[in-house]
Amino acid sequence: MGIDIFLAIVGLVAACAATWFIIRYFLMPSGSTDAKQGQEGDGGEEPARDEWTDMGRRIDGLDAERHHLVRLAIISTILTAPVLILDLFGRFAPDALPSWLANPWIQAILITPVLFHCGRGIILDGWSAIQHRRCTPNLLATLATGIAYLYSLATCVAGSLLPEGSRSPYFDVVGVVITLLLLARILEVRTHSSLARSYELLARTRPGSGRVLDTTELKGLDTDTGDESWSCLTGHQVAQDDIATGSLLLVRQGERLADDGQVVAGFATIDEKELTGAEAPVRYGPDDHVLASTKLVEGNLIIRVEASGNDTYVSRLMQVIPDALTGRSPAVHTIDRKIHTAIAWILVAAVWTLMAWLLFGPDPNLAHAVASAFCVLAVACPTAATVTVPLAFRTALNTGIQNGVLFTSPKAMSNLSRVAAVAVDDSALTDQSGSSDRAQVYEESLIRAATHLRSLKVMSLVLDGTGAETDEASGHSTSTQIERAARVAGVDMLVTQLSDSRKAYCLERLIHDLGKRTGDAPSDGIEETSRTPNPDRLVALAANSHDQPEAMKRAQVHISFGTRPGRESTSDTEPDLILRNGDLDGIARAIELSQATKRVVNENLTWSTVYNIAALIIASGILYPLFGWMLNPMIAPAAAAIAAILPMANTRRLHHLTHLRRRWRGLAQIDTDHLPTVAARQPQIIVDSQWNPDNPSTH
């Protein structure tokens, strides 16, 4: 009796010491700082930015890594399968096995290469996490397999010294855990490889040069056709980086456009699936805008270059993809910190589970203690929470690119999901580069966008700053066109005759109103702001290539049309969303896609939290005294795999989004005269000169 009390005291002291060490090493400020530095500086989980510069080398490395992991997984499966069979026979038909096959050394010989060869990368990652004072799923996997392997090895070396009933090894569990982790790594590498290949495909579509025409070659040419009459045009080849803005490019059938531009002459059918996700080639003619790297399926074109070199849409796309893939949003950092803390407490729970079963568990208490501690480490690992945010963003980014929507960062996608109002600037509504006397207004696109936004319960505004610009030939003003488009589209509000500074004030007041604050109203000036923005109801501004720097500074979400701003731009605000010119409905598609991504992330995080709490309760044996429930160590890795596979499968739905794609396609094809937004309501029209910020009735 005295020995038992002494051993109990020693065990409690050891458990308290282990708990103190875990808290001190992983959770104290120095440990948290090292963990944060390790998460931000470690390149094991995220590829470094410069690794994406040579995509061919990156793809070769990913392919080699995938083949290596597949080979390791095959070896691990082949060596683990006999151990599983032997364990099943040993449990359910021990008399059917020859005595030499029942020897645990057979299992040890088969599983040792699985752990130290196939699982070498996992063990090294776990050891690196310990050195950097980081709590990661690989750390839990390393500890779980290490405990199970050492205990199993002890049953081989000194099985007679162990209590009766505690001499069964867990080699089969070690093999199953390593095999499942290798399969998970294969899926992760395949995701990276798919994105890298998409990037490389974009790089291959970029032509290295373009055929630049002299203006003298166009004299006497019938530019209304693009057939035999153009055979005399030759031009001269110029490297893509050397093509100047404003140059004329000749693009023949079967060629790809070297730069973004506006069609000057000719008609052509263009395949732009790689950039906008269009399922069928689109017909283009004079005054239409075309994108670099798209291919002419039929016809010839002469275009005037609007953006060249690194300023084209495809170049911008290629710059954003690596940054977006390697970037880490605030949400990811927050989840990483929570996971770090959760895993540290899981380690504490494993220590006390081991001790509780040793002191109070039924015979064989040692076997039960080791099995329960292993189950806690294996089944309570928050793998789903670890992978769901970056995987969801990568999947949504790929889906967005296929549908003409380009998010610039994970934070940008998060911001789009919380947009409650979209203000469309007149620069995004009009195309001043047209050859006609009057500026083109994207009326149909606005109708579709307003309809789509209303279905998402997002407020739509039009900010008209064209004022008194009047077409002298026709006597019509551009503001009249915008007002007509806003009326037909049925937007919620139209504010006219706005200066740039008043646009900024309009956004400022809208942010104040959405914040639902009843106190101070924002001042009439721009410098002073008095508002409490609602983080769940953001205001987005859609403008053409940063034409409104002051308003962009006030907006909480920035949507840019066309290419990146050129050197003459005075705005230093990076857009959250980039769309092609005239694609106003892309705003609604982006918001709906980001909302779908947010729902998937929340579902996965909720599932992960509920599952891990329930798994921790069952694995620790808390329910054993009440219901006699214990978790079999063989079930633990399978349960952990299911916990990771289900969120990954849920995230994969973002690749398809069948119901959303069907709705987007239907909205793009339906006649605007039959859209429900038309005449559904008239917008509230506010003339800025009549808008008195001190008058409460206008608030």
Salt bridges, closest charged atoms under 4 A:
ASP34 OD2 - ARG133 NH1 3.40
ASP42 OD2 - ARG134 NH2 3.15
GLU46 OE1 - ARG394 NH2 2.65
GLU51 OE1 - ARG58 NH1 3.00
ASP54 OD2 - ARG57 NE 3.59
ASP63 OD2 - ARG197 NH2 2.56
ASP87 OD2 - ARG91 NE 2.78
ASP125 OD2 - ARG185 NH2 2.27
GLU164 OE1 - ARG167 NH1 3.22
GLU200 OE1 - ARG204 NH1 3.25
GLU255 OE2 - ARG211 NH2 3.27
GLU272 OE2 - ARG580 NH1 3.00
GLU274 OE2 - ARG256 NH2 3.55
GLU279 OE2 - ARG665 NH2 2.97
GLU306 OE1 - HIS289 ND1 2.99
ASP311 OD1 - ARG564 NE 3.75
ASP323 OD1 - ARG49 NE 2.60
ASP336 OD2 - ARG328 NH2 1.94
ASP425 OD1 - LYS503 NZ 2.53
ASP426 OD2 - LYS503 NZ 2.91
ASP431 OD2 - HIS289 NE2 2.72
GLU443 OE1 - ARG484 NH1 2.31
GLU483 OE2 - ARG487 NE 3.36
ASP492 OD1 - ARG454 NH2 3.62
ASP492 OD1 - ARG681 NH1 3.33
ASP513 OD1 - HIS512 ND1 3.28
ASP520 OD2 - ARG517 NH2 3.99
ASP524 OD1 - ARG502 NH1 2.66
GLU574 OE2 - ARG316 NH2 1.82
ASP576 OD2 - HIS558 ND1 3.98
ASP583 OD2 - ARG589 NH2 2.63
ASP585 OD1 - HIS452 ND1 3.03
ASP585 OD2 - ARG589 NH1 3.77
GLU592 OE1 - HIS452 NE2 2.69
GLU592 OE2 - ARG663 NH2 1.90
GLU603 OE1 - ARG653 NH2 3.58
ASP688 OD1 - ARG502 NE 3.07
